[in-house]
Amino acid sequence: MLPTSTRSLRIAGVAVLASAALLLTGCAASTGDSGSGDGSKNYQITFLPKNLGNAYFDTSDAGGEKAIKEFKGTYAEVGPAKASPDAQVSYINTLTQKQVGAIVMSANDQKAPCDAIKQARDAGVKVVTFDSDTSADCRDLFINQATAEGIAKVQVDLITKEIGDSGEIAVLSAAANATNQNAWIDLMKKDLEANHPNVKLVDVVYGDDDDQTSFDKTAGLLQSHPNLKGIVSPTTVGIAAAARYLSTSSFKGQVKLTGLGTPNQMREYVTDGTVEEFALWNPGDLGYLAAYAAKALIDGDITGKEGDSFKAGDLGEYKVGKDGTVLLGDPFVFNKDNIGDFKF
Ligand code: RAM
């Protein structure tokens, strides 16, 4: 029997392929116009990622679409081109006017979208955050991919192991205001100070989840810090851009790179030796769980208080924990021995 996280990662890989095949043959299940299987519930659920064109959110939102089709709701996805702090506000306002049943979003900023979210909730729209939270009082529920402590620790463990537990490292993050990134970076700093006294974090730079910016920031880090031994990039966009830079440079294999990436984006860099190991969770399952949480709120089965529980399709039963948070599972480490098993 595979460990749970491996098992669900595999199921999602197959599901993604299956839905791609359906689309190719033109047989994708249609989602009703009423927004609900029997017309009585408003299952119009719209995903609002940090930005469009990010492979991570393509996969998470496809998981949401799969769930919404299962309960015969109407899936949609909207979002800004750039992951900037207040870029999501106008989308929330439009969705409120359209009276959708729920918005499922990854927040670019802890506070900036909160006034718009409040208006949405006052108008009866349920708001679920996933991946990157707002402040807890602002939304109904947060679907957390893994604990922030676990996400921080896996990255510190990987980089300190790869550089031999001493020397300079730097972080290449996403947008400077991203709630999830900042929480992880703070915890990484604490872990480094407490458990790795010979490792020095010399810089944190921001690639804004933009490929070219992240690529340029990687070059900048290597120029400014000639003794750099490692880079941690807790963003799928950042780690892929940094790997591309390193792979054709003289730093390949010398400066270690790890962080959070998708297997599809990282496969060639693990194969060519630029990257040894990196981590992530299953983004498809995350979106799937978030969509079922939105349904449970719409149905009135849960309100988001601690102890509430709901059924999330194939993933089974989930419980709401402290601060209206639902936890998906543990982060998972990918390397050359297992990356071939994953297709997302
Ligand atoms: C990027 C985004 C996202 C983060 C992943 C790991 O796609 O910044 O919020 O969770 O990386």
Residues whose N, C-alpha, C, O or C-beta is under 5 A from the ligand:
A	BS01	RAM	Y56 D131 S132 A174 P234 T235 T236 V237 L260
